[in-house]
Every structure is written in C-alpha cells, then in structure tokens.
C-alpha cells in the first residue's frame, strides 16, 4: 500500500451562497488555508504521468506526495483556486466534462443542483500554460453504469480525443462522474487508452491493482484545517477501512 492523498474538490466559493449541492463547495478562505498548509509542510503535487509508475513501485515518490483534483471544471477553479495554487507553487489535476466546456453543468437540472458555469477553452488553455493538468470527466457527465457498453465507450473515448485535440497534449486519466462505475466500465476505460482513474471511494492508501478505482480524500464546506490535516494522514484510510467491516 502506498500513501498518496488524492484530494477531491469541486467548487471554490461561499457555501452559504450555493443554491444547491452545498456539500461540494469549499470557501475561498478555507481553501487558501489548506493550500498554505501544504506549502509550509513541503508537499509535492504529482502529475498524472507520475502516478502509475509510483503505484507500481517503478518510481520512488517524493517525500510528501499529494494529488489535488477538481471534478467538473467549474469556473471557480479559474477565478478562485488558480491564484491560490500559483501562489503556493502547487499544481492541480482538473477533470473536464469535455462536451460542455464553456457552457453550464447541464447534468445539474433539479432543485438540489443548480446549473453552474464551466471553464472555457481559453481559461483551460491558460491553466495548462501554468502547469496544471487537464484530464477527462467524460463528454456529458452521465451515470456510466446506466449506459450501454457502446455509449460508455463513446463517453470515455470522445472526451479523451476532444481534450487531446483542443489542448495538444495526451490525456491519461479519468474521474468517473458521480464515482459511478462497474467492472465493465473499468475494462472499457482501459481499452480506450486511459492509464488510471479516480473513484469517490474514501481513503488515501493505494495498491497497484486499484489504478482504475483510486480512492480520494473528500473536502467540503465543513472541513476544518485540523480535519484536513487528519484526512491527509494514514489514519483517515484506516478509519474508513474499519467502517466497511
């Protein structure tokens, strides 16, 4: 087991102003505190290409490795997270809904989840210019387990190809929308050329065989700095392992 916290964010903004899905917001102040803490403690953000060889034992990780991920591609990543990351010398992996770039989150269409503006290609290009990594979150953000195999393949393959075409660099990873996947989805993910994938399972210790269902550290509006520190520790993984038994 290798200890690498893969932190999951969605939107950076005042949770009290959220019209729905308050749980996926982190306030700008809390985010700034968390990133400053990582900088002070000497954490090193990993690139997508580093993750598979480290987990397979082919490459030694840095002393304090971490992966900062953002699902969906909210415009708040550009407006609120980007300046803070840059200030602290940290790089993020942003999972993009490729078919909705520059539009709104059309999958959020009920009272619990208001539509939300997503980053444009221009904004994504600037993020990439500053060293951040833009990866796949499918084309339309569907529940993959509810699709036919051919539709699943289309969602995964088309997203990868569109991002590579628009951004001019390889796309090697995907985050399953809603954390929803099956063994068949994993197989298709591998077949279309992804090297690893993120789930929403909780934890921060990984095995090589879990490369297509990596666990993440959840951060929300009520995650205090002390709780954030705890979630980066190995105890966080152990806590959820014991809950599953």
BATIZA-935075 format. One line per field, with one value per residue: residue in one letter; residue number from 1; chain; y, z, x of N, C-alpha, C in turn. Coordinates in steps of 0.001 Angstrom, whole numbers, padded with zeros to 6 digits, always signed. Each point is the difference from the previous one (the first is absolute). Layout:
% BATIZA-935075
r: [a, ...]
k: [NUM, ...]
c: [A, ...]
n.py: [Y, ...]
n.pz: [Z, ...]
n.px: [X, ...]
ca.py: [Y, ...]
ca.pz: [Z, ...]
ca.px: [X, ...]
c.py: [Y, ...]
c.pz: [Z, ...]
c.px: [X, ...]
This chain:
% BATIZA-935075
r: [x, x, x, x, x, x, x, x, x, x, x, x, x, x, x, x, x, x, x, x, x, x, x, x, x, x, x, x, x, x, x, x, x, x, x, x, x, x, x, x, x, x, x, x, x, x, x, x, x, x, x, x, x, x, x, x, x, x, x, x, x, x, x, x, x, x, x, x, x, x, x, x, x, x, x, x, x, x, x, x, x, x, x, x, x, x, x, x, x, x, x, x, x, x, x, x, x, x, x, x, x, x, x, x, x, x, x, x, x, x, x, x, x, x, x, x, x, x, x, x, x, x, x, x, x, x, x, x, x, x, x, x, x, x, x, x, x, x, x, x, x, x, x, x, x, x, x, x, x, x, x, x, x, x, x, x, x, x, x, x, x, x, x, x, x, x, x, x, x, x, x, x, x, x, x, x, x, x, x, x, x, x, x, x, x, x, x, x, x, x, x, x, x, x, x, x, x, x, x, x, x, x, x, x, x, x, x, x, x, x, x, x, x, x, x, x, x, x, x, x, x, x, x, x, x, x, x, x, x, x, x, x, x, x, x, x, x, x, x, x, x, x, x, x, x]
k: [1, 2, 3, 4, 5, 6, 7, 8, 9, 10, 11, 12, 13, 14, 15, 16, 17, 18, 19, 20, 21, 22, 23, 24, 25, 26, 27, 28, 29, 30, 31, 32, 33, 34, 35, 36, 37, 38, 39, 40, 41, 42, 43, 44, 45, 46, 47, 48, 49, 50, 51, 52, 53, 54, 55, 56, 57, 58, 59, 60, 61, 62, 63, 64, 65, 66, 67, 68, 69, 70, 71, 72, 73, 74, 75, 76, 77, 78, 79, 80, 81, 82, 83, 84, 85, 86, 87, 88, 89, 90, 91, 92, 93, 94, 95, 96, 97, 98, 99, 100, 101, 102, 103, 104, 105, 106, 107, 108, 109, 110, 111, 112, 113, 114, 115, 116, 117, 118, 119, 120, 121, 122, 123, 124, 125, 126, 127, 128, 129, 130, 131, 132, 133, 134, 135, 136, 137, 138, 139, 140, 141, 142, 143, 144, 145, 146, 147, 148, 149, 150, 151, 152, 153, 154, 155, 156, 157, 158, 159, 160, 161, 162, 163, 164, 165, 166, 167, 168, 169, 170, 171, 172, 173, 174, 175, 176, 177, 178, 179, 180, 181, 182, 183, 184, 185, 186, 187, 188, 189, 190, 191, 192, 193, 194, 195, 196, 197, 198, 199, 200, 201, 202, 203, 204, 205, 206, 207, 208, 209, 210, 211, 212, 213, 214, 215, 216, 217, 218, 219, 220, 221, 222, 223, 224, 225, 226, 227, 228, 229, 230, 231, 232, 233, 234, 235, 236, 237, 238, 239, 240, 241, 242, 243, 244, 245]
c: [A, A, A, A, A, A, A, A, A, A, A, A, A, A, A, A, A, A, A, A, A, A, A, A, A, A, A, A, A, A, A, A, A, A, A, A, A, A, A, A, A, A, A, A, A, A, A, A, A, A, A, A, A, A, A, A, A, A, A, A, A, A, A, A, A, A, A, A, A, A, A, A, A, A, A, A, A, A, A, A, A, A, A, A, A, A, A, A, A, A, A, A, A, A, A, A, A, A, A, A, A, A, A, A, A, A, A, A, A, A, A, A, A, A, A, A, A, A, A, A, A, A, A, A, A, A, A, A, A, A, A, A, A, A, A, A, A, A, A, A, A, A, A, A, A, A, A, A, A, A, A, A, A, A, A, A, A, A, A, A, A, A, A, A, A, A, A, A, A, A, A, A, A, A, A, A, A, A, A, A, A, A, A, A, A, A, A, A, A, A, A, A, A, A, A, A, A, A, A, A, A, A, A, A, A, A, A, A, A, A, A, A, A, A, A, A, A, A, A, A, A, A, A, A, A, A, A, A, A, A, A, A, A, A, A, A, A, A, A, A, A, A, A, A, A]
n.py: [-001199, +000930, +000823, +000307, +001076, -000392, +001306, -000084, +000938, +000850, +000758, +001135, +000159, +001078, -000991, +001094, +000261, -001258, -000080, -000818, -001235, +000517, -001319, +000513, +000916, +000707, +000665, +001163, +000412, -000998, +000190, +001316, -000267, -000809, +000841, +000982, -000823, -000383, +001289, +000342, -001039, +000654, +000037, -001083, +000823, -001138, -000320, -000012, +000390, +000650, +000049, -000488, +000589, +001026, -000163, -000158, +000953, +000602, +000831, +000599, +000071, +001283, +000753, +001019, -001084, +000720, -000296, +001178, -000553, +000452, -000427, -000171, +000766, +000183, +001102, -000473, -001056, +000634, +000413, -001118, -001145, +000336, +001201, -000741, -000856, +000989, +000668, -001225, +000211, -000105, -001227, +000213, -001061, +000578, -000694, +000060, +000535, -000742, -000606, +000474, -000022, +000997, -001067, -000583, -000324, -000460, -000761, +001273, -000724, -000056, -000025, -001195, +000307, +001273, +000317, -000277, +001181, -000540, -000330, +001053, -000206, +001291, -000157, -001073, +000659, +001001, -000786, -000566, +001220, +000089, -001083, +000353, -001075, -000083, -000702, -001213, +000519, -000664, -000265, -000736, -000631, -001164, -000730, -000327, -000401, +001108, +000119, -000138, -001131, +000077, +000361, -000951, -000811, +000409, -000077, -001136, -000581, +000480, -000131, -001156, -000364, +000486, -000420, -001139, +000039, +000399, -000862, -000899, -000804, -001077, -000704, -000212, +000873, -000607, +000865, -001109, +000537, +000713, -000281, +000019, -001282, -000868, -001302, +000003, +000989, -000659, -001089, +000687, +000482, -001217, -000513, +001104, -000493, +000014, +000675, +000826, -000251, +001061, -000557, -000210, -001197, -000129, +000745, -000374, -001306, -000310, -000909, -000634, -001016, +001086, -000071, -000817, +000087, +000995, -000124, +000787, +001143, -000139, +001163, +000483, +000624, -001178, -000100, -000051, +000918, -000163, +000032, +001061, +000436, -000310, +000561, +000729, -000347, -000984, +000718, +000930, -000590, -000144, +001234, +000199, -000568, +000538, +001117, -000450, -000295]
n.pz: [+000000, -000863, +000889, -000793, +000734, -000526, +000093, +000393, -000960, +000115, +000945, -000298, +001081, +000370, +000865, +000764, -001093, +000286, -001183, -000149, +000440, +001136, +000023, -001229, +000878, -000231, +001129, -000641, +001167, +000079, -001283, +000220, +001105, -000706, -001025, +000872, +000601, -001170, -000299, +001180, -000210, -001115, -000181, -000771, -000883, -000201, -001097, -000946, -000704, +001137, -000017, -001242, -000441, +000703, -000404, -001135, +000715, -001161, +000837, +000601, +000898, -000148, +000886, -000478, -000670, -000911, -000232, -000605, +000177, -001152, +000386, -001270, +000545, +001231, -000388, +001173, -000749, -001058, +000505, +000704, -000666, -001279, +000415, +000778, -000942, -000874, +000930, +000149, -001305, -000058, -000501, -000783, +000217, -001114, +000452, -001333, +000069, -000886, +000015, +001201, -000531, +000889, +000460, +000305, +001271, -001200, +000608, +000345, +000033, +001317, +000957, -000045, -001278, +000285, -001267, -000436, -000109, -001152, +000203, -000652, -001312, -000067, +000933, -000616, -001139, +000686, +000526, -001183, -000464, +001113, -000754, -000115, +000438, -001263, +000737, -000162, -000214, -001121, -000929, +000622, +000752, -000655, +000434, +000002, +001223, -000350, -000567, -001284, -000234, -001084, +000756, +000864, -001011, -000531, +001207, +000171, -001151, -000194, +001297, +000028, -001110, +000473, +001228, -000515, -000782, +000967, +000833, -000985, +000893, +000374, -000007, +001248, +000500, +000788, +000338, +000557, -000829, +001068, -000436, -001104, +000300, -000946, +000133, -000634, +000793, +000997, -000489, -000229, +001225, +000306, -000644, +000452, +000929, +000966, +000812, +000444, +001099, +000265, +001169, +000757, -000060, +001291, +000018, +000401, +000129, -000910, -000775, -000611, +000541, +000759, -000992, -000196, +001279, -000254, +001277, +000613, +000301, +000614, -000632, +001043, +000077, +000586, -000965, +001313, +000316, +001247, -000459, -000717, +001030, +000757, -000941, +000190, +001235, +000320, +001083, -000931, -000652, +001114, +000268, -001298, +000142, +001193, -000583, -000973, +001153]
n.px: [+000846, -000322, +000524, -001034, -000193, -001151, +000162, -001272, +000035, -001000, -000588, +000632, -000738, -000702, +000087, -000043, +000722, +000319, -000575, +000998, +000046, -000402, -000184, -000134, -000357, +001090, -000052, +000122, -000485, -000898, -000291, +000038, -000687, -000760, -000016, -000192, -000844, -000491, +000015, -000485, -000804, +000199, -001302, +000113, -000559, -000647, +000650, -000942, +001062, +000146, -001311, -000196, +001131, -000472, -001251, +000625, +000559, -000247, -000560, +001000, -000980, -000338, +000610, -000666, -000357, -000610, -001272, -000079, -001188, -000495, -001179, -000299, +000934, -000477, -000660, -000446, +000312, -000481, -001153, -000248, +000092, -000026, -000430, -000779, -000309, -000088, -000652, -000532, +000155, -001321, -000057, -001037, -000788, -000434, -001033, +000069, -001217, +000649, -001175, +000295, +001184, +000090, -000657, -001141, -000057, -000260, +000917, +000216, -001067, +000292, -000895, +000585, -000021, +000258, -000341, +001206, +000601, +000378, +001263, +000500, +000112, -000282, -000916, -000446, +000125, -000522, -000942, -000131, -000052, -000734, -000072, -001287, -000638, -000393, -000820, -000452, -001205, +000313, -000912, -000926, +000925, -000049, -001027, +001270, -000343, -000645, +001197, -000266, +000646, -000751, -001031, +000322, +000265, -001132, -000587, +000635, -000213, -001238, -000165, +000615, -000618, -001154, +000267, +000420, -001086, -000778, +000574, +000075, -000585, +000714, -001106, +000421, -000893, -000884, -000945, -000504, -000906, -000260, +001222, -000723, +000240, +000293, +000117, -001174, -000381, +000559, -000540, -001112, +000107, +000379, -001033, -000596, +000817, -000903, +000819, -000946, -000741, -000753, -000215, -001069, +000591, -000187, +001099, +001199, -000276, +000944, -000572, +000998, -000666, +000129, +000879, -001020, +000308, +000826, +000333, -000886, +000568, -001159, -000183, -000662, -001169, -000132, +000919, +000182, +000907, -000396, -001239, +000358, +000723, -001036, -000734, +001078, -000316, +000833, -000268, -000064, +000992, +000690, -000395, +000143, +001177, +000133, -000460, +000807, +000627]
ca.py: [+001199, +001243, +001113, +001221, +000628, +000582, +000858, +000286, +001248, +000318, +001443, +000865, +001146, +000033, -001039, +000556, +000568, -001081, -000239, -001444, -000743, +000700, -000913, -000026, +001283, +000304, +001444, +000496, +000121, -001338, -000519, +000689, -000561, -001354, +000053, +000563, -001087, -000930, +000668, +000049, -001351, -000557, -000993, +000082, -000452, -000929, +000099, -001257, -000994, -000569, -000844, -001450, -000612, +000041, -001022, -001331, -000184, +000201, +001328, +000401, +001258, +001026, -000199, +000237, +000131, +000270, +000319, +000897, -000179, +000745, -000607, +000766, +001154, +001226, +001242, +000424, -000491, +001053, +001289, -000044, -000975, +000202, +000935, -000539, -001072, +000625, +000660, -001003, -000896, -001289, -000273, -000781, -000837, +000414, -000933, +000854, -000540, +000559, +000439, +001172, +001071, +001323, +000011, -000187, -001408, -000415, -001129, +000585, +000554, -000146, +000944, -000285, +000264, +001029, +000089, +000748, +000286, -000766, +000741, +000043, -000534, +001003, -000116, -001277, +000155, +000768, -000893, -000926, +000795, +000165, -001277, -000863, -001151, -000070, -001397, -000277, -000282, -000418, +001040, +000604, -000242, -000932, -001175, -000952, -001348, -000049, +000064, -001203, +000003, +000876, +001384, +000210, +000165, +001305, +001033, -000015, +000171, +001317, +001009, -000071, +000505, +001421, +000732, -000086, +000831, +001414, +000441, -000363, -000842, -001262, -000101, -001361, -000432, +000391, -000140, -000444, +000872, -000513, -001149, -001140, -000868, -001446, -000686, +000201, +001369, -000027, -000662, +000932, +001091, -000480, -000257, +001235, +000549, +000684, -000683, -000100, +000644, +000331, -000256, +000860, -000767, +000818, -000538, +000626, -001010, -000652, -001159, +000056, -000543, +000957, +001160, +000469, +000336, +000611, +000678, +001419, +000699, +000937, +001278, +000709, +001293, -000121, -000587, +000943, -000248, -001157, -001174, -000137, -000623, -001394, -000758, -000285, -001014, -001388, -000350, +000233, -001223, -001056, +000292, -000458, -001445, -000585, +000210, -000922, -001372]
ca.pz: [+000000, -000088, +000564, -000805, +000038, -001232, +000605, -000918, +000075, -001126, -000191, +001040, +000137, +001283, +000065, +000374, -001188, -000914, -000126, +000122, +000121, +000883, +000424, -000908, +000081, +001032, +000002, -000408, +001163, +000405, -001039, +000131, +001179, -000318, -000923, +000732, +000850, -000858, -000369, +001190, +000365, -001041, -000857, -001429, -000819, -001055, -001318, -000372, -000503, +001100, +000900, -000215, +000376, +001450, +000621, -000386, +000611, -001006, +000217, +001394, +000152, +000830, +001431, +000351, -001253, +000075, -001272, +000219, -001123, -000070, -000945, -000781, -000736, +000403, -000229, +001254, +000005, -000654, +000680, +001437, +000380, -000780, +000622, +001273, -000363, -000557, +001103, +000851, -000794, -000079, -001277, +000135, -001074, -000156, -000841, -000818, -000778, -001252, -000901, +000549, +000259, -000305, +000146, +001388, +000414, -000381, +000822, +001207, -000521, +000949, +001108, +000860, -000703, -001004, -001059, +000447, -001148, -000125, -000635, -001460, -000533, +000250, +001400, +000152, -000622, +000925, +001104, -000493, -000190, +001307, +000526, +000525, -000858, -000374, -000278, -000461, +000870, -001057, -000883, +000487, +001428, +000256, +000846, -000980, +000183, -000579, -001449, -000709, -000186, -001105, +000455, +000970, -000782, -000658, +001008, +000440, -001123, -000616, +000912, -000079, -001299, -000120, +000846, -000603, -001200, +000358, +000907, -000569, +000874, +000328, +001146, +000459, +001133, +000019, +001250, -000336, +000536, +001173, +000529, -000444, -000956, +000168, -000568, -001448, -000233, +000167, -001181, -001130, +000319, -000365, -001442, -000793, +000155, +001259, +000817, +001367, +000168, +001374, +000499, +001155, +001222, +000952, +000508, -000595, -000224, -001250, -000492, -001461, -000670, +000128, -000837, -000685, +000989, +001073, +001060, +000149, +001261, -000237, +000704, -000173, +000679, +001447, +000276, +000665, -000313, +000772, -000649, -001256, +000327, +000356, -001196, -000759, +000725, -000215, +000876, -000739, -000769, +000957, +000529, -000918, -000134, +001164, -000167, -001013, +000505]
ca.px: [-000846, +000760, -000758, -000033, -001319, -000548, -001020, -001106, -000751, -000874, -000146, +000535, -000896, -000723, -001034, -001305, -000628, -000356, -001437, -000162, +001250, +000931, +001057, +001151, +000678, +000985, +000128, +001327, +000886, +000434, +000894, +001285, +000660, +000435, +001134, +001144, +000489, +000751, +001250, +000870, +000419, +000860, -000648, +000292, -001127, +000397, -000633, -000664, +000950, +000785, -000790, +000126, +001282, +000184, -000847, +000516, +001309, +001037, +000574, -000097, -000745, +000644, -000205, -001398, -000747, -001431, -000645, -001136, -000910, -001249, -000934, -000986, +000522, -000695, +000736, +000636, +001386, +000790, -000081, +000300, +001029, +001212, +000955, +000509, +000927, +001197, +000701, +000632, +000830, -000676, -000659, -001234, -000526, -001390, -000733, -000852, -001124, +000507, -001060, -000700, +000966, -000520, -001451, -000399, -000077, -001349, -000451, -000587, -001251, -001092, +000045, +001148, +001254, -000249, +001010, +001174, +000859, +001230, +001082, +000085, +001254, +001040, +000394, +000703, +001317, +000843, +000355, +001024, +001220, +000625, +000463, -001050, -000260, -001407, -000297, -001360, -001150, -000932, -000533, -001248, -000190, -001095, +000204, +000542, -000549, -001334, +000122, +000423, +001451, +000405, -000136, +001080, +001232, -000070, +000219, +001394, +000912, -000191, +000540, +001464, +000448, -000301, +000945, +001333, -000003, -000114, +001060, +001291, +000828, -000681, -000893, +000276, -000812, -001405, -000749, -001344, -001048, -000715, +000723, -000813, +000676, -000117, +001167, -000043, +000456, +001454, +000576, -000090, +000931, +001331, +000065, +000100, +001341, +000310, +001000, -000519, -001307, -000399, -001348, -000267, +000221, +000746, +001255, +001191, +001038, -000377, +000722, +000129, -001191, -001107, +000287, -001203, -001027, +000774, -000756, +000317, -000223, -001089, +000055, -001257, -000120, +000183, +001310, +000899, +001403, +000446, -000577, +000724, +001278, -000277, -000362, +001217, +000759, -000390, -001119, -001249, -000249, -000324, -001334, -001043, +000119, -000676, -001434, -000519, -000025]
c.py: [+001249, +001161, +001242, +000587, +000585, +000799, +000376, +001314, +000072, +001511, +000764, +001258, -000061, -001055, +000556, +000622, -001064, -000201, -001483, -000652, +000751, -000850, +000009, +001349, +000003, +001507, +000427, +000091, -001364, -000585, +000634, -000532, -001390, +000002, +000579, -001064, -000987, +000587, +000003, -001365, -000694, -001105, +000255, -000528, -000841, +000306, -001316, -001094, -000670, -001074, -001498, -000587, +000023, -001104, -001415, -000271, +000183, +001328, +000384, +001317, +001035, -000193, +000161, +000198, +000275, +000278, +000849, -000080, +000864, -000675, +001058, +001139, +001279, +001237, +000490, -000553, +001082, +001282, -000033, -000957, +000290, +000985, -000535, -001126, +000578, +000644, -000990, -001032, -001401, -000144, -000926, -000868, +000310, -000925, +000749, -000785, +000594, +000539, +001245, +001139, +001338, +000126, -000103, -001491, -000527, -001201, +000481, +000695, -000239, +000957, -000190, +000375, +000995, -000054, +001008, +000204, -000785, +000819, -000108, -000637, +000975, -000091, -001296, +000089, +000773, -000835, -000940, +000718, +000155, -001332, -000903, -001044, -000155, -001405, -000181, -000256, -000377, +001189, +000741, -000212, -000956, -000981, -001118, -001388, -000160, +000020, -001366, +000031, +000946, +001468, +000344, +000253, +001376, +001137, +000108, +000320, +001401, +001110, +000061, +000646, +001501, +000840, +000000, +000897, +001483, +000507, -000421, -000794, -001267, +000122, -001443, -000485, +000544, -000116, -000373, +000974, -000693, -001143, -001307, -000819, -001458, -000631, +000187, +001406, +000080, -000606, +000936, +001166, -000380, -000139, +001270, +000776, +000803, -000852, -000148, +000763, +000206, -000390, +001081, -000818, +000791, -000713, +000683, -000959, -000897, -001214, +000078, -000480, +000927, +001215, +000553, +000200, +000624, +000748, +001470, +000517, +001065, +001253, +000765, +001273, -000055, -000645, +001059, -000321, -001202, -001298, -000278, -000702, -001484, -000839, -000282, -001108, -001403, -000450, +000149, -001243, -001130, +000173, -000571, -001492, -000695, +000165, -000997, -001422, -000279]
c.pz: [+000000, +000424, -000873, +000097, -001366, +000438, -001043, +000350, -001191, -000252, +001191, +000040, +001318, +000041, +000293, -001188, -001004, -000011, +000133, +000093, +000827, +000323, -000913, -000039, +001130, -000057, -000451, +001164, +000433, -001012, +000104, +001198, -000289, -000915, +000673, +000908, -000820, -000377, +001177, +000336, -001089, -000830, -001460, -000782, -001163, -001310, -000301, -000439, +001108, +000778, -000280, +000381, +001498, +000663, -000354, +000595, -000950, +000189, +001455, +000112, +000758, +001460, +000410, -001280, +000260, -001405, +000328, -001208, +000148, -001045, -000624, -000816, +000268, -000270, +001274, +000137, -000580, +000825, +001440, +000395, -000671, +000658, +001280, -000259, -000490, +001096, +000842, -000764, -000151, -001340, +000218, -001219, -000078, -000987, -000694, -000686, -001397, -000926, +000456, +000350, -000436, +000129, +001487, +000294, -000222, +000790, +001316, -000401, +000930, +001173, +000887, -000648, -001126, -001082, +000368, -001183, +000062, -000745, -001516, -000459, +000247, +001439, +000245, -000578, +000914, +001200, -000414, -000173, +001312, +000695, +000622, -001051, -000231, -000501, -000234, +001127, -000884, -000843, +000648, +001481, +000287, +001126, -000941, +000136, -000640, -001527, -000598, -000134, -001111, +000385, +001030, -000727, -000667, +000980, +000383, -001127, -000600, +000875, -000091, -001297, -000152, +000824, -000608, -001231, +000344, +000776, -000441, +000907, +000333, +001233, +000474, +001115, -000099, +001428, -000395, +000577, +001093, +000694, -000423, -001061, +000336, -000532, -001512, -000365, +000130, -001231, -001205, +000200, -000382, -001512, -000829, +000286, +001244, +000812, +001458, +000090, +001482, +000260, +001032, +001285, +000897, +000500, -000660, -000147, -001146, -000298, -001526, -000727, +000072, -000901, -000708, +000938, +001234, +000977, +000074, +001401, -000253, +000855, -000303, +000811, +001499, +000386, +000583, -000381, +000764, -000611, -001331, +000232, +000311, -001246, -000910, +000650, -000314, +000848, -000713, -000794, +000922, +000563, -000892, -000303, +001139, -000104, -000977, +000527, +000828]
c.px: [+000882, -000884, +000158, -001407, -000359, -001223, -001048, -000686, -000959, +000009, +000582, -000869, -000727, -001109, -001385, -000724, -000419, -001509, -000319, +001363, +001047, +001208, +001223, +000732, +001038, +000212, +001401, +000976, +000529, +000973, +001382, +000786, +000559, +001221, +001246, +000612, +000840, +001356, +000984, +000568, +000821, -000618, +000357, -001188, +000519, -000723, -000708, +000971, +000797, -000756, +000145, +001355, +000267, -000809, +000453, +001370, +001150, +000735, -000210, -000762, +000803, -000388, -001461, -000815, -001479, -000513, -001221, -000920, -001254, -000889, -000903, +000589, -000758, +000849, +000674, +001414, +000910, +000027, +000511, +001122, +001345, +000968, +000625, +000997, +001321, +000843, +000793, +000822, -000563, -000708, -001201, -000243, -001491, -000689, -001136, -001121, +000149, -001085, -000721, +000951, -000594, -001502, -000358, -000122, -001417, -000497, -000614, -001310, -001188, +000213, +001227, +001330, -000233, +001074, +001082, +000933, +001299, +001047, -000041, +001317, +001151, +000505, +000765, +001412, +000946, +000414, +001126, +001338, +000766, +000296, -001036, -000375, -001494, -000302, -001502, -001005, -001196, -000472, -001165, -000290, -001176, +000319, +000450, -000615, -001376, +000013, +000292, +001516, +000459, -000093, +001079, +001315, +000031, +000283, +001473, +000970, -000109, +000565, +001520, +000507, -000236, +000971, +001405, +000095, +000022, +001216, +001402, +000911, -000768, -000885, +000062, -000912, -001424, -000523, -001414, -001030, -000802, +000761, -000637, +000737, -000284, +001282, +000060, +000461, +001518, +000667, -000005, +000963, +001430, +000140, +000139, +001288, +000302, +000979, -000421, -001314, -000293, -001445, -000319, +000053, +000948, +001253, +001184, +001178, -000447, +000875, +000075, -001249, -001204, +000163, -001233, -001182, +000661, -000902, +000409, -000337, -001056, +000155, -001277, -000047, +000257, +001329, +000924, +001447, +000525, -000537, +000689, +001338, -000186, -000279, +001188, +000816, -000501, -001170, -001346, -000388, -000436, -001405, -001090, +000091, -000748, -001511, -000614, -000146, -001247]
